[in-house]
Amino acid sequence: MEYFISFAVIVMETFCSFQAFSTLLKPKSRKKELIAGAALALTSFSVINFLHVQEPVKSVYIVAAFFIAMLYAYEGTAVAKLFTAVMTYVLILLVNYMMAYLLMFITGDDFDGIRQDPLFFVFGALITEVAIFMVVVFIRRVLVKRHDENGIKSIQWLGMLLFPTVSLFTIYLLMISTISSGDTSFKNIIAAVGLMLANIALYYIIDSLGTGFKAEQENQALKIQAYNETKKTQALEEVFTEHRRQTHEFKNHLTALQGLLESGDTGSALEYVEGIKGDIYLGDAVINTGNAAVDKVINQYYHLAKAQGVTMDFVMEGKISIPIPVEEFIIVISNVLDNAVKASKESVARSVTVKLIEDNGLLYAVRNSVDKDIVIENKQVISDSQDIEHGYGLKNVASIMEKYGYYYAIECADGWFVFSAIFKSFTI
């Protein structure tokens, strides 16, 4: 029974420690986290129960074990990991002493009396571990906004805190019942251990539900994005088809004019020109980047903007060199232009300016008017829109830019939204 309780307490403490680690550091992978956690729990159980280490060796061992576990399972500098190891151990010590003094206040016993009484010590250890869990969950929620990362909502976090609160009170009642009866009730101890470990299970259940919800949300967003990209492709094909049709008709018109002029019927030729000039539309190319695919996409958005009453201006200096695969470059320019045209259409100015300049690296910038200033955090648009696809285009752009190590930025002020990307490698 002693080993069972010791192992349960160590498992709970290890779990809480790793939650504290991941509050300040980024895990390398879930698998490495689990391996490091299992190794730490088993090693700690062996050292504490069979080697019987005492202070200050115990403190040095715990900090060193934390540090080694983080070296294996977490990203970051060695200094950051050592700092996290020390702070986690200090947090555990603080909660331990706080709960010890709380028990002293409730029971009226002194510190040595609580430590020497086996039942007080066992229940005190169980209560302390649940309290550590509560503190770590609270700190994790306050310091790191996890809603965007794993989909856990505030009400679910409150549920996480409510359950350990009830567990603390229940374990306390079990302790009072066991001590007042004067008989060691193993059933009460097992129940207390079960409540302690149930807190871990609850955390993982809520976390997995949140992660699953986020994965489903992202999957749905990907479907919507794929649908939108298909629509863009179809629209582009329609533009090309119309362009070919108009070109073919234009050639026919030229043939007819040639016949009229060759016959010397200038008057009829002028009347013919007057009759057809309002119907001829070739989707004039407004830019020439040197890449046909890029030109067609930008021209498509130019004519789309024009049709919606949006003015699109260009700042270019000759042809450009595209430093990434053209299909990925098109994803970047099309998503940014799509957002720009949609946003400016709702604004008063209805204006978009596109800049493509190559000077020791390619600069692509788009400035568009907006109906109201947009909140931006961590290079992402923050909106109260419930549309699941909102902002997803910029995430695709960010993914490509980060993939190749290129810089990009977004900002919004005074009714203007600006996206800028520099396709240039910077060395420090």
C-alpha positions as CSV (number, residue, x, y, z in Angstrom):
1,M,0.0,0.0,0.0
2,E,2.9,2.4,0.8
3,Y,4.5,1.9,-2.6
4,F,1.1,2.2,-4.3
5,I,0.4,5.5,-2.7
6,S,3.9,6.7,-3.3
7,F,3.7,5.8,-7.0
8,A,0.3,7.5,-7.4
9,V,1.6,10.7,-5.8
10,I,4.7,10.7,-8.0
11,V,2.6,10.2,-11.2
12,M,0.4,13.1,-10.2
13,E,3.4,15.3,-9.4
14,T,5.1,14.3,-12.7
15,F,2.0,15.2,-14.6
16,C,1.7,18.6,-13.0
17,S,5.4,19.2,-13.6
18,F,5.1,18.6,-17.3
19,Q,2.0,20.8,-17.5
20,A,4.2,23.5,-15.9
21,F,7.0,22.8,-18.4
22,S,4.7,23.1,-21.4
23,T,3.4,26.5,-20.1
24,L,6.8,28.1,-20.7
25,L,8.4,25.8,-23.3
26,K,7.2,24.2,-26.5
27,P,7.1,20.3,-26.6
28,K,9.1,18.7,-29.4
29,S,6.4,16.1,-29.8
30,R,3.7,14.4,-27.7
31,K,5.5,11.1,-27.9
32,K,8.7,12.5,-26.5
33,E,6.7,14.1,-23.7
34,L,5.1,10.8,-22.7
35,I,8.5,9.0,-22.8
36,A,10.1,11.6,-20.7
37,G,7.2,11.7,-18.3
38,A,7.2,7.9,-17.8
39,A,11.0,7.8,-17.4
40,L,10.9,10.6,-14.8
41,A,8.1,9.0,-12.8
42,L,9.7,5.6,-12.7
43,T,13.2,7.0,-11.9
44,S,11.8,9.2,-9.1
45,F,9.8,6.3,-7.6
46,S,13.0,4.2,-7.5
47,V,15.2,6.9,-6.1
48,I,12.8,8.1,-3.4
49,N,11.6,4.6,-2.3
50,F,14.7,2.5,-2.6
51,L,17.6,4.8,-2.3
52,H,15.9,6.9,0.4
53,V,17.6,10.2,-0.6
54,Q,17.2,13.0,1.8
55,E,17.5,16.8,1.6
56,P,19.4,18.6,0.1
57,V,20.3,15.7,-2.3
58,K,16.6,15.2,-3.0
59,S,16.2,18.8,-4.2
60,V,19.2,18.6,-6.4
61,Y,18.0,15.3,-7.9
62,I,14.5,16.7,-8.7
63,V,15.8,19.9,-10.4
64,A,18.4,17.8,-12.3
65,A,15.7,15.3,-13.4
66,F,13.4,18.0,-14.5
67,F,16.2,19.6,-16.5
68,I,17.2,16.3,-18.2
69,A,13.6,15.6,-19.1
70,M,13.2,19.0,-20.7
71,L,16.4,18.6,-22.7
72,Y,14.9,15.5,-24.3
73,A,11.3,16.5,-24.7
74,Y,11.2,20.3,-25.1
75,E,12.5,23.0,-27.4
76,G,14.4,26.1,-26.1
77,T,17.8,27.0,-24.7
78,A,19.5,25.2,-21.8
79,V,19.2,28.3,-19.7
80,A,15.4,28.5,-20.2
81,K,15.0,24.8,-19.3
82,L,17.1,25.2,-16.2
83,F,15.1,28.2,-15.1
84,T,11.8,26.3,-15.8
85,A,13.1,23.3,-13.8
86,V,14.0,25.5,-10.8
87,M,10.7,27.5,-10.9
88,T,8.6,24.3,-11.2
89,Y,10.4,22.8,-8.1
90,V,9.9,26.1,-6.2
91,L,6.2,26.1,-7.1
92,I,5.8,22.5,-5.8
93,L,7.6,23.4,-2.6
94,L,5.4,26.5,-2.1
95,V,2.2,24.6,-2.5
96,N,3.5,21.8,-0.3
97,Y,4.2,24.2,2.6
98,M,0.9,26.1,2.0
99,M,-1.1,23.0,2.3
100,A,0.9,21.8,5.3
101,Y,0.1,25.1,7.2
102,L,-3.5,24.9,6.1
103,L,-3.8,21.4,7.6
104,M,-2.1,22.7,10.7
105,F,-4.6,25.5,11.0
106,I,-7.6,23.1,10.4
107,T,-6.5,20.3,12.7
108,G,-4.7,22.4,15.4
109,D,-1.7,20.1,15.2
110,D,1.9,21.3,14.6
111,F,4.1,20.6,11.6
112,D,6.0,17.7,13.1
113,G,2.8,16.1,14.3
114,I,1.3,16.2,10.8
115,R,4.5,14.8,9.3
116,Q,4.8,12.0,11.9
117,D,1.2,10.9,11.7
118,P,1.0,8.3,8.9
119,L,-2.7,9.1,8.0
120,F,-2.1,12.9,8.1
121,F,1.0,12.4,5.9
122,V,-0.8,10.2,3.4
123,F,-3.9,12.4,3.0
124,G,-1.8,15.5,3.2
125,A,0.3,14.3,0.3
126,L,-2.8,13.5,-1.8
127,I,-4.4,16.9,-1.0
128,T,-1.2,18.6,-1.9
129,E,-0.9,17.0,-5.3
130,V,-4.5,17.9,-6.2
131,A,-3.7,21.5,-5.0
132,I,-0.6,21.6,-7.2
133,F,-2.8,20.4,-10.1
134,M,-5.2,23.3,-9.5
135,V,-2.4,25.9,-9.3
136,V,-0.7,24.6,-12.5
137,V,-3.9,24.5,-14.5
138,F,-4.7,28.1,-13.3
139,I,-1.3,29.4,-14.2
140,R,-1.4,27.6,-17.5
141,R,-4.7,29.3,-18.4
142,V,-3.5,32.8,-17.2
143,L,0.0,32.8,-18.8
144,V,-0.8,31.0,-22.0
145,K,-4.0,31.6,-24.0
146,R,-4.6,28.0,-25.0
147,H,-8.0,28.5,-26.8
148,D,-6.4,29.2,-30.1
149,E,-4.0,26.3,-29.7
150,N,-6.1,23.4,-28.6
151,G,-9.7,24.5,-28.8
152,I,-10.4,24.4,-25.0
153,K,-12.9,27.0,-24.1
154,S,-13.0,29.0,-20.9
155,I,-16.0,27.1,-19.5
156,Q,-14.1,23.9,-20.0
157,W,-11.1,25.3,-18.0
158,L,-13.5,26.2,-15.2
159,G,-14.7,22.6,-15.3
160,M,-11.1,21.5,-14.8
161,L,-10.7,23.8,-11.8
162,L,-14.1,22.8,-10.3
163,F,-13.4,19.1,-10.3
164,P,-10.1,19.3,-8.3
165,T,-11.8,21.8,-5.9
166,V,-14.5,19.2,-5.1
167,S,-11.8,16.5,-5.0
168,L,-9.9,18.5,-2.3
169,F,-12.9,18.8,-0.2
170,T,-13.8,15.1,-0.6
171,I,-10.3,13.9,0.2
172,Y,-10.4,16.2,3.3
173,L,-13.7,14.6,4.5
174,L,-12.2,11.1,3.9
175,M,-9.2,12.1,6.0
176,I,-11.3,13.4,8.8
177,S,-13.5,10.3,8.7
178,T,-10.6,7.9,8.7
179,I,-8.8,9.7,11.6
180,S,-11.9,10.2,13.7
181,S,-12.8,6.5,13.4
182,G,-9.4,5.6,14.9
183,D,-9.1,2.9,12.3
184,T,-7.1,2.9,9.1
185,S,-9.6,2.6,6.3
186,F,-7.8,1.5,3.1
187,K,-11.0,2.0,1.2
188,N,-10.9,5.7,2.1
189,I,-7.2,5.9,1.0
190,I,-7.9,4.1,-2.3
191,A,-10.9,6.5,-2.9
192,A,-8.7,9.5,-2.2
193,V,-6.0,8.2,-4.6
194,G,-8.7,7.5,-7.2
195,L,-10.0,11.1,-6.9
196,M,-6.4,12.4,-7.3
197,L,-5.7,10.3,-10.4
198,A,-9.2,11.1,-11.9
199,N,-8.1,14.7,-12.1
200,I,-5.4,13.7,-14.6
201,A,-8.0,11.6,-16.6
202,L,-10.4,14.6,-16.7
203,Y,-7.7,16.9,-18.0
204,Y,-6.8,14.5,-20.8
205,I,-10.4,13.9,-21.7
206,I,-11.2,17.7,-22.0
207,D,-7.9,18.3,-23.8
208,S,-8.6,15.5,-26.3
209,L,-12.1,16.8,-26.9
210,G,-10.7,20.3,-27.5
211,T,-8.0,19.0,-29.8
212,G,-10.5,16.9,-31.7
213,F,-12.8,19.9,-32.1
214,K,-10.0,22.1,-33.4
215,A,-8.9,19.3,-35.9
216,E,-12.5,19.0,-37.2
217,Q,-12.7,22.8,-37.5
218,E,-9.4,23.0,-39.4
219,N,-10.6,20.1,-41.6
220,Q,-13.8,22.0,-42.4
221,A,-11.8,25.2,-43.1
222,L,-9.5,23.3,-45.5
223,K,-12.6,22.0,-47.4
224,I,-13.9,25.5,-47.7
225,Q,-10.5,26.8,-48.8
226,A,-10.3,24.1,-51.4
227,Y,-13.8,24.9,-52.6
228,N,-12.8,28.6,-52.9
229,E,-9.6,27.8,-54.8
230,T,-11.7,25.7,-57.2
231,K,-14.0,28.6,-57.7
232,K,-11.0,30.9,-58.4
233,T,-9.7,28.4,-60.9
234,Q,-13.1,28.1,-62.6
235,A,-13.3,31.9,-62.7
236,L,-9.9,32.1,-64.2
237,E,-10.8,29.5,-66.9
238,E,-13.9,31.5,-67.7
239,V,-11.8,34.6,-68.2
240,F,-9.4,32.8,-70.5
241,T,-12.3,31.2,-72.5
242,E,-13.9,34.6,-72.9
243,H,-10.5,36.1,-73.9
244,R,-10.1,33.5,-76.6
245,R,-13.6,34.0,-77.9
246,Q,-13.2,37.8,-78.0
247,T,-9.8,37.4,-79.8
248,H,-11.4,35.1,-82.4
249,E,-14.2,37.5,-83.0
250,F,-11.8,40.4,-83.2
251,K,-9.9,38.6,-86.0
252,N,-13.1,38.1,-87.8
253,H,-13.9,41.8,-87.5
254,L,-10.4,42.6,-88.9
255,T,-11.1,40.3,-91.9
256,A,-14.4,42.1,-92.6
257,L,-12.7,45.5,-92.3
258,Q,-9.9,44.4,-94.6
259,G,-12.5,43.4,-97.2
260,L,-14.3,46.8,-97.0
261,L,-11.1,48.8,-97.2
262,E,-9.8,46.7,-100.1
263,S,-13.1,47.5,-102.0
264,G,-12.6,51.2,-101.3
265,D,-15.8,51.4,-99.3
266,T,-14.3,53.7,-96.5
267,G,-17.7,54.9,-95.3
268,S,-19.0,51.4,-94.7
269,A,-15.7,50.6,-92.9
270,L,-16.1,53.5,-90.6
271,E,-19.7,52.6,-89.9
272,Y,-18.6,49.0,-89.1
273,V,-16.0,50.2,-86.7
274,E,-18.5,52.5,-85.0
275,G,-20.9,49.5,-84.6
276,I,-18.5,47.0,-83.1
277,K,-16.1,49.1,-81.0
278,G,-18.3,49.1,-77.9
279,D,-18.6,45.3,-77.9
280,I,-15.0,44.4,-78.2
281,Y,-13.3,43.5,-74.9
282,L,-10.1,41.6,-74.8
283,G,-9.5,41.7,-71.0
284,D,-6.5,43.9,-71.5
285,A,-3.3,42.9,-69.7
286,V,-2.5,45.6,-67.2
287,I,0.9,44.3,-66.2
288,N,3.7,42.2,-67.5
289,T,5.8,40.4,-64.9
290,G,7.5,38.1,-67.3
291,N,5.5,35.1,-66.0
292,A,2.3,34.3,-67.9
293,A,0.5,32.5,-65.0
294,V,1.2,35.4,-62.6
295,D,0.1,38.0,-65.1
296,K,-3.2,36.1,-65.7
297,V,-4.0,35.8,-62.0
298,I,-3.3,39.5,-61.3
299,N,-5.2,40.6,-64.4
300,Q,-8.1,38.5,-63.3
301,Y,-8.3,40.3,-60.0
302,Y,-7.8,43.7,-61.7
303,H,-10.9,43.1,-63.9
304,L,-12.8,41.6,-60.9
305,A,-12.0,44.7,-58.9
306,K,-13.0,47.0,-61.8
307,A,-16.3,45.2,-62.1
308,Q,-17.0,45.7,-58.4
309,G,-16.2,49.4,-58.5
310,V,-12.8,49.1,-56.9
311,T,-9.8,50.9,-58.3
312,M,-6.6,48.9,-58.6
313,D,-3.3,50.6,-59.2
314,F,0.1,49.1,-59.8
315,V,3.7,50.0,-59.0
316,M,6.1,48.0,-61.0
317,E,9.6,48.3,-62.4
318,G,10.0,45.8,-65.2
319,K,9.9,42.1,-65.1
320,I,10.5,40.0,-61.9
321,S,12.1,36.8,-60.9
322,I,10.0,34.5,-58.8
323,P,12.1,32.9,-56.0
324,I,9.7,30.1,-55.1
325,P,7.7,27.6,-57.1
326,V,5.2,29.6,-59.2
327,E,2.2,27.6,-57.9
328,E,3.0,28.7,-54.3
329,F,3.7,32.2,-55.4
330,I,0.3,32.3,-57.0
331,I,-1.3,31.1,-53.7
332,V,0.4,34.1,-52.0
333,I,-0.6,36.8,-54.5
334,S,-4.2,35.4,-55.0
335,N,-5.1,35.1,-51.3
336,V,-3.8,38.6,-50.6
337,L,-5.5,40.1,-53.6
338,D,-8.8,38.2,-52.9
339,N,-8.8,39.6,-49.3
340,A,-7.9,43.1,-50.6
341,V,-10.7,43.3,-53.2
342,K,-13.3,41.9,-50.8
343,A,-12.3,44.4,-48.0
344,S,-12.0,47.5,-50.2
345,K,-15.4,46.8,-51.9
346,E,-17.0,47.5,-48.5
347,S,-15.0,50.7,-47.9
348,V,-15.5,54.3,-48.9
349,A,-12.3,54.7,-50.8
350,R,-12.6,51.4,-52.8
351,S,-8.9,51.4,-53.6
352,V,-6.2,48.8,-53.9
353,T,-2.5,49.4,-54.7
354,V,-0.3,46.5,-55.8
355,K,3.5,46.8,-55.7
356,L,5.8,44.3,-57.3
357,I,9.4,45.6,-57.3
358,E,12.7,43.6,-57.6
359,D,15.7,45.2,-56.1
360,N,18.1,42.7,-54.5
361,G,15.1,40.7,-53.6
362,L,11.4,40.7,-54.6
363,L,9.0,43.0,-52.8
364,Y,5.3,42.2,-53.0
365,A,3.0,44.6,-51.2
366,V,-0.8,45.2,-51.3
367,R,-2.5,48.2,-49.7
368,N,-6.3,48.3,-49.6
369,S,-8.9,50.5,-48.0
370,V,-11.1,49.0,-45.3
371,D,-14.4,50.1,-43.8
372,K,-13.0,49.9,-40.3
373,D,-9.6,49.2,-38.7
374,I,-8.8,45.6,-38.2
375,V,-7.2,44.1,-35.0
376,I,-4.0,42.2,-35.7
377,E,-2.1,39.9,-33.3
378,N,0.9,37.8,-34.1
379,K,0.6,38.5,-37.8
380,Q,-3.0,37.3,-37.9
381,V,-6.3,39.1,-38.3
382,I,-8.4,39.0,-35.1
383,S,-12.1,39.2,-35.9
384,D,-15.5,38.5,-34.2
385,S,-16.7,37.0,-37.5
386,Q,-18.2,33.6,-37.1
387,D,-17.3,32.6,-40.7
388,I,-15.0,29.7,-40.4
389,E,-13.0,30.6,-43.4
390,H,-12.2,34.1,-42.1
391,G,-8.5,34.7,-42.1
392,Y,-7.6,31.3,-43.5
393,G,-6.2,32.7,-46.7
394,L,-3.6,34.7,-44.7
395,K,-2.7,31.5,-42.8
396,N,-1.9,29.8,-46.1
397,V,0.3,32.8,-47.1
398,A,2.0,32.7,-43.7
399,S,2.7,29.0,-44.1
400,I,4.4,29.5,-47.4
401,M,6.5,32.5,-46.3
402,E,7.6,30.6,-43.2
403,K,8.4,27.5,-45.2
404,Y,11.0,29.4,-47.2
405,G,12.2,31.7,-44.4
406,Y,11.0,34.9,-46.0
407,Y,9.7,37.9,-44.1
408,Y,6.1,39.2,-44.2
409,A,4.1,41.7,-42.2
410,I,0.5,43.0,-42.0
411,E,-0.7,46.2,-40.4
412,C,-3.9,48.3,-40.4
413,A,-4.2,52.0,-39.5
414,D,-6.3,55.0,-40.5
415,G,-8.6,52.9,-42.8
416,W,-5.9,51.2,-44.7
417,F,-4.8,47.5,-44.5
418,V,-1.2,46.7,-45.7
419,F,0.3,43.4,-46.5
420,S,4.0,43.3,-47.4
421,A,6.3,40.4,-48.2
422,I,10.0,40.4,-49.0
423,F,11.3,37.4,-50.8
424,K,14.9,37.8,-49.7
425,S,17.0,35.7,-47.3
426,F,18.4,37.7,-44.4
427,T,21.5,36.6,-42.6
428,I,22.5,37.8,-39.1
